[in-house]
């Protein structure tokens, strides 16, 4: 193994410089204010969690986790998500707190990269978890809040696509007998490879009506009218129940007044296997990857001994930074206050007085008039120099 160069960073890690970090913090504040108005309270969990608890329960693949050994020989992981740690907290420290519980977070998560592909191994998320409410209104709240977060973040053009895992599963079970083939269809849907999906449907030895239904699945993307189209493709089973769930959800979302930012996508599928019902993804114009993703996960809490329904979402801050129009107000240049050794006390007292007034002050010791003149040239804003000869 070659020794890393002095300026190299581990694969997928990066520095965030002050200019970018100022924009990110401004964006985080806007999202925090929006989320807190809906009754969510912020939580922070450890960066390290035990693999046998949080790691095993997480939907993140094991080979995407950073695993380490602690001093006691236990395997720990850098948190790969925040949903699982929050499930742990709700089931332990919050076991006596009545449901529902509304929590949010703004933090970093870690997922290992196998090779350099422009992906970050450490990235920031803002997200919410609504635990203990299995109603359609809880799903609607999560989706509506995601819309309001996008607006608060200054994303001008976006859409949030809504699907249901049981619709795809139910329709595939009704039309495709072989589970291995169903897996192929799922992969095509997740990768949005509709050409491959159609080719596979045409190659199968199934009834013509079932082939027609598979092709029709790919057209189930649009507004409210797609609910009736989806209903016509199903029998009275899992897929039909999913359609009725989506229908009730859309009615609740109409009450929020956010349906202009939504579309239905009945072929939406997630690679996270803990989702159990409604799933959704948010996209902005000119950005191919989702900004926000979430959905219902009703089985996770049971792994920690407190069965409860739950829903939530996570906003990918790195991607949001690429499309937001929100930016902090331009900062005023700091006051540069120079002083000689004999005027140190006066200089530092003046700096503190200005700071108490809300000014930003940078101080610098100078030895003579030549250094003071150089400082004056470097000053971006107001310049003050205190010397034995005066100000």
C-alpha positions as CSV (number, residue, x, y, z in Angstrom):
1,X,0.0,0.0,0.0
2,X,1.4,3.4,-1.0
3,X,1.5,6.1,1.5
4,X,-1.1,8.9,1.0
5,X,0.1,12.2,-0.1
6,X,0.1,15.0,2.4
7,X,-3.0,16.8,1.0
8,X,-5.1,13.7,0.1
9,X,-8.3,12.9,1.9
10,X,-9.9,9.5,2.4
11,X,-12.1,8.4,-0.6
12,X,-15.4,10.3,-0.7
13,X,-14.4,12.8,2.0
14,X,-14.2,16.6,1.4
15,X,-13.5,19.9,2.9
16,X,-16.3,22.5,3.2
17,X,-14.8,25.9,2.9
18,X,-16.2,28.9,4.8
19,X,-18.0,30.4,1.8
20,X,-19.9,27.1,1.0
21,X,-20.5,26.4,4.7
22,X,-22.1,29.9,5.2
23,X,-24.6,29.0,2.5
24,X,-25.3,25.6,4.0
25,X,-25.8,27.0,7.5
26,X,-28.2,29.7,6.1
27,X,-30.2,26.9,4.3
28,X,-30.3,24.8,7.4
29,X,-31.7,27.7,9.4
30,X,-34.5,28.2,6.9
31,X,-35.4,24.5,7.0
32,X,-35.2,24.4,10.8
33,X,-37.6,27.3,11.2
34,X,-40.0,25.6,8.7
35,X,-39.9,22.2,10.4
36,X,-40.2,23.5,14.0
37,X,-43.4,25.4,13.1
38,X,-45.0,21.9,12.5
39,X,-44.2,20.8,16.0
40,X,-41.0,18.8,15.4
41,X,-38.2,18.9,17.9
42,X,-34.5,18.5,17.1
43,X,-32.5,15.4,18.1
44,X,-28.8,14.5,17.9
45,X,-27.6,10.9,18.1
46,X,-24.0,9.6,18.3
47,X,-21.8,9.4,15.2
48,X,-20.9,5.8,16.3
49,X,-23.5,3.1,16.8
50,X,-23.2,-0.6,17.6
51,X,-23.3,-2.7,14.4
52,X,-25.4,-5.4,16.1
53,X,-28.2,-2.9,16.9
54,X,-28.4,0.1,14.6
55,X,-26.1,-1.4,11.9
56,X,-28.1,-4.7,11.6
57,X,-31.5,-2.8,11.6
58,X,-30.4,-0.2,9.0
59,X,-31.6,-0.4,5.4
60,X,-28.1,0.5,4.3
61,X,-26.2,-2.4,2.8
62,X,-23.5,-3.7,5.1
63,X,-20.7,-3.1,2.6
64,X,-21.7,0.6,2.4
65,X,-21.0,1.0,6.2
66,X,-17.8,2.2,7.8
67,X,-17.2,-0.5,10.4
68,X,-14.6,-0.2,13.2
69,X,-13.7,-2.0,16.5
70,X,-13.9,-0.1,19.8
71,X,-11.6,-0.7,22.7
72,X,-13.8,-3.5,24.0
73,X,-13.7,-5.3,20.7
74,X,-17.3,-4.5,19.7
75,X,-18.0,-3.7,16.1
76,X,-19.3,-0.2,15.7
77,X,-20.4,1.8,12.6
78,X,-20.4,5.4,11.6
79,X,-24.1,6.1,11.3
80,X,-25.3,5.3,7.8
81,X,-28.7,7.0,8.3
82,X,-30.6,8.7,11.0
83,X,-33.9,6.8,10.8
84,X,-32.5,3.8,12.6
85,X,-30.8,5.6,15.5
86,X,-34.1,7.6,16.1
87,X,-36.0,4.3,16.2
88,X,-33.5,3.1,18.8
89,X,-34.1,6.3,20.9
90,X,-37.9,6.1,20.6
91,X,-37.8,2.5,21.8
92,X,-35.4,3.1,24.7
93,X,-34.9,6.6,26.1
94,X,-38.4,7.6,24.9
95,X,-40.2,4.3,25.7
96,X,-42.5,6.1,28.2
97,X,-43.2,9.1,26.0
98,X,-46.7,8.7,24.5
99,X,-47.0,8.4,20.7
100,X,-47.0,10.1,18.2
101,X,-43.5,11.6,18.5
102,X,-42.2,14.2,16.1
103,X,-38.5,14.5,15.7
104,X,-36.1,16.1,13.2
105,X,-32.4,16.2,12.6
106,X,-29.7,18.1,10.8
107,X,-26.5,16.1,10.7
108,X,-24.0,14.1,8.7
109,X,-24.2,10.5,7.8
110,X,-21.6,8.2,6.3
111,X,-21.7,5.6,3.5
112,X,-18.5,4.1,2.1
113,X,-17.6,4.3,-1.6
114,X,-15.8,1.6,-3.4
115,X,-14.3,3.9,-6.0
116,X,-14.0,7.6,-6.8
117,X,-17.2,8.4,-8.7
118,X,-18.0,12.0,-7.6
119,X,-20.0,10.7,-4.6
120,X,-19.5,11.8,-1.1
121,X,-18.9,9.3,1.6
122,X,-19.9,11.8,4.2
123,X,-22.9,14.0,3.5
124,X,-25.4,16.1,5.3
125,X,-29.1,15.6,5.7
126,X,-32.1,17.4,7.1
127,X,-35.0,15.1,7.9
128,X,-38.0,14.4,10.0
129,X,-39.5,11.3,11.6
130,X,-43.2,11.0,12.6
131,X,-43.4,7.9,14.8
132,X,-46.6,6.3,16.1
133,X,-49.2,7.5,13.6
134,X,-50.3,5.0,10.9
135,X,-53.0,7.2,9.4
136,X,-53.2,8.6,5.9
137,X,-53.0,12.0,7.5
138,X,-49.6,11.3,8.8
139,X,-48.4,10.4,5.3
140,X,-50.0,13.6,4.0
141,X,-48.2,15.6,6.8
142,X,-44.8,14.2,5.8
143,X,-45.3,14.9,2.1
144,X,-46.8,18.4,2.7
145,X,-44.0,19.3,5.0
146,X,-41.5,18.2,2.4
147,X,-43.2,20.6,-0.1
148,X,-43.0,23.5,2.4
149,X,-39.4,22.7,3.1
150,X,-38.6,22.9,-0.7
151,X,-40.3,26.3,-0.8
152,X,-38.5,27.5,2.3
153,X,-35.3,26.5,0.8
154,X,-35.9,28.6,-2.3
155,X,-36.3,25.7,-4.8
156,X,-38.2,27.4,-7.6
157,X,-39.2,24.4,-9.7
158,X,-39.7,21.0,-8.2
159,X,-42.1,18.0,-8.1
160,X,-42.5,15.4,-5.5
161,X,-43.5,12.0,-6.9
162,X,-45.7,9.7,-4.8
163,X,-46.0,5.9,-5.1
164,X,-46.8,2.9,-3.0
165,X,-44.6,-0.2,-2.6
166,X,-47.7,-2.5,-2.5
167,X,-48.9,-1.4,-5.9
168,X,-45.9,-2.6,-7.8
169,X,-45.6,-5.7,-5.6
170,X,-49.2,-6.5,-5.9
171,X,-49.4,-6.0,-9.7
172,X,-46.2,-8.1,-10.2
173,X,-47.6,-10.9,-8.0
174,X,-50.8,-10.9,-10.1
175,X,-49.1,-11.0,-13.5
176,X,-45.6,-12.7,-13.1
177,X,-45.5,-16.1,-11.4
178,X,-41.7,-16.4,-11.1
179,X,-40.1,-14.4,-8.1
180,X,-36.8,-14.3,-9.9
181,X,-38.4,-12.6,-12.9
182,X,-40.2,-10.2,-10.5
183,X,-36.8,-9.2,-9.1
184,X,-35.7,-8.3,-12.7
185,X,-38.8,-6.1,-13.1
186,X,-38.1,-4.4,-9.8
187,X,-34.5,-3.7,-10.8
188,X,-35.6,-2.2,-14.1
189,X,-38.1,0.1,-12.3
190,X,-35.6,1.2,-9.7
191,X,-33.1,2.0,-12.5
192,X,-35.8,3.7,-14.5
193,X,-34.9,1.3,-17.4
194,X,-38.3,1.2,-19.0
195,X,-36.9,-0.2,-22.3
196,X,-35.6,-3.2,-20.5
197,X,-38.9,-3.5,-18.6
198,X,-40.9,-3.6,-21.8
199,X,-38.5,-6.1,-23.5
200,X,-38.8,-8.4,-20.5
201,X,-42.6,-8.1,-20.5
202,X,-42.7,-9.0,-24.2
203,X,-40.4,-12.0,-23.8
204,X,-42.4,-13.6,-21.0
205,X,-44.8,-16.5,-21.6
206,X,-47.8,-14.9,-19.9
207,X,-51.3,-14.1,-20.8
208,X,-51.8,-11.2,-23.3
209,X,-53.9,-9.3,-20.7
210,X,-51.2,-9.6,-18.1
211,X,-48.6,-8.3,-20.6
212,X,-50.9,-5.4,-21.3
213,X,-51.1,-4.6,-17.6
214,X,-47.4,-4.6,-17.2
215,X,-47.0,-2.2,-20.1
216,X,-49.7,0.0,-18.7
217,X,-47.9,0.3,-15.4
218,X,-45.2,2.4,-17.0
219,X,-47.9,5.0,-18.0
220,X,-49.1,5.5,-14.5
221,X,-47.4,8.8,-13.9
222,X,-49.3,12.0,-13.7
223,X,-52.1,13.7,-11.8
224,X,-55.2,12.6,-9.9
225,X,-56.6,10.9,-13.0
226,X,-54.0,8.2,-12.8
227,X,-55.8,6.8,-9.7
228,X,-58.7,5.5,-11.8
229,X,-56.3,4.1,-14.4
230,X,-54.4,2.3,-11.7
231,X,-57.6,1.0,-10.2
232,X,-58.6,-0.5,-13.5
233,X,-55.3,-2.5,-13.7
234,X,-55.8,-4.3,-10.4
235,X,-57.9,-7.1,-8.9
236,X,-59.3,-7.0,-5.4
237,X,-55.9,-7.6,-3.6
238,X,-52.7,-5.9,-2.5
239,X,-52.4,-3.6,-5.5
240,X,-56.1,-2.5,-5.2
241,X,-55.7,-1.6,-1.5
242,X,-52.6,0.4,-2.4
243,X,-54.7,2.4,-4.9
244,X,-57.3,3.1,-2.4
245,X,-54.6,4.3,0.1
246,X,-53.2,6.6,-2.5
247,X,-56.7,7.9,-3.3
248,X,-57.3,8.8,0.4
249,X,-53.8,10.3,0.6
250,X,-54.5,12.6,-2.4
251,X,-57.7,13.8,-0.8
252,X,-55.7,14.7,2.4
253,X,-53.0,16.5,0.3
254,X,-55.7,18.5,-1.5
255,X,-56.7,19.9,1.9
256,X,-53.1,21.1,2.4
257,X,-53.2,22.8,-1.0
258,X,-50.0,21.3,-2.2
259,X,-51.1,19.1,-5.1
260,X,-49.7,21.5,-7.6
261,X,-46.2,20.4,-6.5
262,X,-47.1,16.7,-6.6
263,X,-47.5,13.9,-9.1
264,X,-48.4,10.3,-8.8
265,X,-45.9,7.7,-9.9
266,X,-47.3,4.2,-9.5
267,X,-44.1,2.6,-10.8
268,X,-42.0,4.4,-8.2
269,X,-39.9,1.9,-6.3
270,X,-37.2,2.2,-3.6
271,X,-34.0,0.2,-3.0
272,X,-34.6,0.5,0.7
273,X,-36.5,-2.6,1.7
274,X,-37.9,-1.2,5.0
275,X,-40.6,0.9,3.3
276,X,-44.0,-0.7,3.8
277,X,-46.5,1.7,2.1
278,X,-46.4,5.2,0.6
279,X,-43.0,6.3,-0.8
280,X,-42.1,9.6,-2.3
281,X,-39.1,11.4,-4.0
282,X,-38.6,15.1,-4.8
283,X,-36.9,16.3,-7.9
284,X,-35.8,19.8,-9.0
285,X,-35.4,21.0,-12.6
286,X,-32.0,20.3,-14.1
287,X,-31.0,17.8,-11.4
288,X,-31.3,14.2,-12.2
289,X,-31.0,12.8,-8.7
290,X,-33.7,13.2,-6.0
291,X,-33.4,16.0,-3.5
292,X,-35.7,14.4,-0.9
293,X,-36.8,10.8,-0.3
294,X,-39.1,9.3,2.2
295,X,-42.0,7.1,3.0
296,X,-43.8,4.8,5.5
297,X,-41.8,2.2,7.4
298,X,-44.1,0.4,9.9
299,X,-41.8,-2.6,10.8
300,X,-38.6,-0.9,11.9
301,X,-39.6,0.0,15.4
302,X,-40.5,-3.6,16.2
303,X,-36.8,-4.6,15.8
304,X,-36.1,-2.4,18.9
305,X,-39.0,-3.8,20.9
306,X,-41.5,-1.0,20.5
307,X,-43.7,-1.8,17.5
308,X,-45.1,1.4,16.0
309,X,-46.0,2.8,12.6
310,X,-43.8,5.6,11.3
311,X,-43.1,7.8,8.3
312,X,-40.5,10.4,7.5
313,X,-38.2,11.9,4.9
314,X,-34.6,13.1,4.4
315,X,-33.4,16.1,2.4
316,X,-30.0,15.7,0.8
317,X,-28.4,19.0,1.6
318,X,-25.5,18.6,-0.9
319,X,-28.0,18.3,-3.8
320,X,-30.2,21.0,-2.4
321,X,-27.3,23.4,-2.4
322,X,-27.0,23.0,-6.2
323,X,-30.5,24.2,-6.9
324,X,-31.5,26.6,-4.2
325,X,-31.8,30.3,-4.9
326,X,-31.6,31.0,-1.1
327,X,-28.4,32.7,-0.1
328,X,-27.3,34.7,3.0
329,X,-27.1,38.4,2.9
330,X,-23.7,39.7,1.8
331,X,-21.5,40.1,4.8
332,X,-20.0,43.5,5.5
333,X,-16.2,43.4,5.5
334,X,-14.8,43.2,9.0
335,X,-13.2,46.2,10.6
336,X,-9.4,45.8,10.5
337,X,-8.0,47.3,13.7
338,X,-4.2,47.5,14.0
339,X,-2.3,48.5,17.1
340,X,1.3,48.8,18.2
341,X,2.6,47.1,21.3
342,X,2.3,50.3,23.3
343,X,-1.4,50.7,22.4
344,X,-2.3,47.1,22.8
345,X,-4.7,47.7,25.7
346,X,-6.4,50.6,23.9
347,X,-6.7,48.6,20.7
348,X,-8.2,45.5,22.2
349,X,-10.6,47.6,24.3
350,X,-11.8,49.4,21.2
351,X,-12.2,46.1,19.3
352,X,-14.4,44.7,22.1
353,X,-16.5,47.9,22.1
354,X,-17.1,47.6,18.4
355,X,-18.0,43.8,18.7
356,X,-20.5,44.6,21.4
357,X,-22.2,46.9,18.9
358,X,-22.4,44.0,16.5
359,X,-19.5,44.7,14.3
360,X,-17.0,42.1,13.1
361,X,-13.5,43.1,14.1
362,X,-10.1,41.6,13.2
363,X,-7.1,42.8,15.2
364,X,-3.5,42.8,14.3
365,X,-0.3,43.8,16.1
366,X,2.0,46.0,14.0
367,X,5.6,47.0,14.8
368,X,5.9,50.3,12.8
369,X,4.2,52.6,10.4
370,X,5.4,50.5,7.4
371,X,3.5,47.5,8.7
372,X,0.5,49.7,9.4
373,X,0.5,51.0,5.8
374,X,0.6,47.5,4.5
375,X,-2.4,46.6,6.7
376,X,-4.3,49.6,5.3
377,X,-3.8,48.3,1.7
378,X,-5.1,44.8,2.7
379,X,-8.2,46.1,4.5
380,X,-11.5,45.3,2.6
381,X,-13.5,47.6,4.9
382,X,-13.0,50.1,7.6
383,X,-9.5,50.5,8.9
384,X,-8.4,51.7,12.3
385,X,-4.8,51.9,13.5
386,X,-3.7,52.9,17.0
387,X,-0.1,53.9,17.5
388,X,1.9,55.9,19.9
389,X,1.5,58.8,17.5
390,X,-2.2,58.6,17.8
391,X,-5.0,57.1,15.6
